[in-house]
Structure formats: C-alpha cells, structure tokens
Amino acid sequence: DAGITQSPRHKVTETGTPVTLRCHQTENHRYMYWYRQDPGHGLRLIHYSYGVKDTDKGEVSDGYSVSRSKTEDFLLTLESATSSQTSVYFCAISGVAGAAYEQYFGPGTRLTVT
Amino acid sequence: AQKVTQAQTEISVVEKEDVTLDCVYETRDTTYYLFWYKQPPSGELVFLIRRNSFDEQNEISGRYSWNFQKSTSSFNFTITASQVVDSAVYFCALSEYKAAGNKLTFGGGTRVLVKP
C-alpha cells in the first residue's frame, strides 16, 4: 500500500465551472503524477511534479493546471471544465523504497462534466 | 516520441485456457523500461512487472510469464491456465530510463474476459 488517496472519488460538475482534484500521499515520495483514463487511450499523462513547487507538463496538459505546495499534496485544477474533460483521473507516485522505478496509483476520481 | 500499441482490444477465453497479450512499442531511446499493469473491474491499477531494456531474460511469476524481444520491440504477457479472477484490463507501458521520475506512456489496454 503506497498510501495514496484521492478526493473526491466522484464528482459531477457543469461546463464552465472550475474543479480541483486532490491527491494526497503519506510517504513523502518526491515524484507525483496526474493521468487521465479514457476508453481506447489507456492512461495519458497530464502533469507531473518532481518536488515542491516543481511541476511540468505532460502529453495532455491543455485546460489543466497543477500545484504542489507541500510534499504530500498534488492538486489538479480544471480551470473551466468542458465535456471533453469527462474522464477518470488517476494520481500516481514513484520513488518507493526498493521499487523506485515503478509508479503506484491512487484509486481514481471519476469526473463527469455536464 | 514514445508509443505503445496493444492491438487486441478484447480477448475472451474459457477458464483454464492460456491467453497471450501482445504489446509492441516504439522509442528512440536505447535504454528504457517496460511495464505491465492490471486493472480489475474494481478500477484500481495494480503493478505487475518492470523490465529493463538491457535485460532480455524472460520472466515467470506463478501463472504469469513475460516475453521481451528487443529485436521486434515487443513485450508480450501470457497468463497460463486462466482463472475468472484474471478478468481485467491489462496495460502495457513504456518509460525512459531514469533513476526516478519516469513518465509512463501507456498502450490502449486489452480487456481479458475469462468465462467459467
């Protein structure tokens, strides 16, 4: 158990509203990631973080921003939600002792934008 | 750019049959990592295996085995004597070879349905 939680687990929101998803880890891992999962696309990287206040863009970053003010929390914000952002969002961490190269995933957040 | 292709979108087998999942990848890197993850119907992602590109030994773990062939850019996964609990979506993934902070590129996934 890599100690990763995501909140909320489910959310329905309206087009045009801002939404923030939270990823929390309990083990002080340096690297954190946000992915989205859509049918036929597997998981695609949105943003990642390699330390507090150090973040970078992934493959599908348009329309998303992130922040990491504490080691344990990595926030994903949809600035103005659109229907194309309806997806399942997974947070991941890496750098687990003895398994530094693997990524371990949180339980996911199902977001529906109506 | 890196790319992972899982051409089989869905495979249906009867319990105790063997099933092989194909994974083909593209990368310009000479060293890299390959992974398999399992996503059961409950939705979580479970790490199964990591393979370094410079280690072409095949690996077996219980009923699971993996065949890595660098010459054909493939990293296939076989489940022997499948069970209903093996029903899941399986993802193959590729990352650059770094000490940590690797970004994963995933294939589209293969859904395996094992019928009793």
HADDOCK unambig.tbl for C-alpha pairs under 7 A between the chains (distance, minus, plus):
assign (segid A and resid 31 and name CA) (segid B and resid 101 and name CA) 5.69 0.50 0.50
assign (segid A and resid 40 and name CA) (segid B and resid 108 and name CA) 4.94 0.50 0.50
assign (segid A and resid 41 and name CA) (segid B and resid 107 and name CA) 6.94 0.50 0.50
assign (segid A and resid 41 and name CA) (segid B and resid 108 and name CA) 4.58 0.50 0.50
assign (segid A and resid 42 and name CA) (segid B and resid 106 and name CA) 5.75 0.50 0.50
assign (segid A and resid 42 and name CA) (segid B and resid 107 and name CA) 5.57 0.50 0.50
assign (segid A and resid 42 and name CA) (segid B and resid 108 and name CA) 4.02 0.50 0.50
assign (segid A and resid 42 and name CA) (segid B and resid 109 and name CA) 5.71 0.50 0.50
assign (segid A and resid 43 and name CA) (segid B and resid 106 and name CA) 5.77 0.50 0.50
assign (segid A and resid 44 and name CA) (segid B and resid 105 and name CA) 6.92 0.50 0.50
assign (segid A and resid 44 and name CA) (segid B and resid 106 and name CA) 6.91 0.50 0.50
assign (segid A and resid 50 and name CA) (segid B and resid 101 and name CA) 6.75 0.50 0.50
assign (segid A and resid 94 and name CA) (segid B and resid 101 and name CA) 6.55 0.50 0.50
assign (segid A and resid 95 and name CA) (segid B and resid 100 and name CA) 6.21 0.50 0.50
assign (segid A and resid 100 and name CA) (segid B and resid 100 and name CA) 6.09 0.50 0.50
assign (segid A and resid 101 and name CA) (segid B and resid 99 and name CA) 6.95 0.50 0.50
assign (segid A and resid 101 and name CA) (segid B and resid 100 and name CA) 5.61 0.50 0.50
assign (segid A and resid 101 and name CA) (segid B and resid 102 and name CA) 6.88 0.50 0.50
assign (segid A and resid 105 and name CA) (segid B and resid 45 and name CA) 6.11 0.50 0.50
assign (segid A and resid 107 and name CA) (segid B and resid 44 and name CA) 5.32 0.50 0.50
